[in-house]
Amino acid sequence: MSDPTVEMSSKELAELITDYLEGALPAAERQRLEEHMRGCPGCQTYLEQMQQTIRTIGRLSEETIPPVAREQLLQVFRGWKKK
């Protein structure tokens, strides 16, 4: 675990944002992340974008995705781990 007295970087925030949104960060990490966001407009925007993405994806179903787009997404995800 990181030292709660050390300032968080934007890169570190990006790595922890999923755990933050899922409520899975320890209290000290959550506090560091929230302190960083208070002074970093870029990370505030990143958090808002992630929240919007989650809301949008929550409304999607396989049937609502056009077949061509579905195949493109599957190809991207298949190649993701290979990089």
C-alpha distance (Angstrom), angle and dihedral (degrees) to the residues before:
residue distance angle dihedral
M1 . . .
S2 3.78 . .
D3 3.78 122.5 .
P4 3.84 106.0 -95.9
T5 3.82 90.3 -143.0
V6 3.81 92.6 61.0
E7 3.80 116.9 90.5
M8 3.78 115.4 -112.9
S9 3.79 120.6 -122.2
S10 3.79 124.1 -136.1
K11 3.82 89.5 -114.3
E12 3.79 91.1 54.6
L13 3.81 90.3 48.2
A14 3.80 90.6 53.3
E15 3.81 89.5 52.9
L16 3.82 92.3 51.0
I17 3.81 101.7 39.3
T18 3.82 95.7 97.7
D19 3.80 92.2 53.4
Y20 3.80 88.8 46.1
L21 3.80 92.9 52.7
E22 3.82 90.9 46.8
G23 3.82 92.1 49.9
A24 3.81 90.6 -118.3
L25 3.80 100.0 123.7
P26 3.79 119.7 106.2
A27 3.81 112.3 -110.7
A28 3.82 94.7 -105.0
E29 3.81 92.5 51.5
R30 3.80 91.4 46.1
Q31 3.80 89.9 52.0
R32 3.83 92.2 49.6
L33 3.80 90.9 48.9
E34 3.80 93.4 48.9
E35 3.81 91.6 47.0
H36 3.80 90.0 52.0
M37 3.80 92.5 49.3
R38 3.80 92.0 52.0
G39 3.80 89.0 64.5
C40 3.80 101.0 32.3
P41 3.82 117.4 72.1
G42 3.81 90.8 -175.7
C43 3.79 92.0 58.9
Q44 3.80 91.3 44.3
T45 3.81 87.9 55.8
Y46 3.81 90.9 46.3
L47 3.81 90.6 53.3
E48 3.81 91.4 48.7
Q49 3.81 90.5 49.8
M50 3.81 91.5 50.3
Q51 3.82 91.0 49.1
Q52 3.82 90.7 49.6
T53 3.80 90.7 48.6
I54 3.80 90.9 52.2
R55 3.81 91.3 49.2
T56 3.81 91.6 48.7
I57 3.79 95.5 45.8
G58 3.78 89.7 48.9
R59 3.80 88.3 63.6
L60 3.81 95.4 49.4
S61 3.75 125.3 94.6
E62 3.77 128.6 -177.1
E63 3.80 89.3 -105.8
T64 3.82 93.0 57.1
I65 3.81 94.0 55.7
P66 3.82 113.2 87.4
P67 3.84 111.2 -119.1
V68 3.82 93.3 -116.3
A69 3.82 92.4 51.5
R70 3.82 90.8 45.3
E71 3.81 91.4 53.7
Q72 3.81 91.5 47.3
L73 3.81 91.0 51.7
L74 3.78 91.7 48.4
Q75 3.81 90.9 51.0
V76 3.80 91.1 51.3
F77 3.80 92.4 49.4
R78 3.81 92.5 46.2
G79 3.80 90.6 54.5
W80 3.80 95.3 41.1
K81 3.82 98.1 87.2
K82 3.81 92.0 43.7
K83 3.81 92.6 66.6
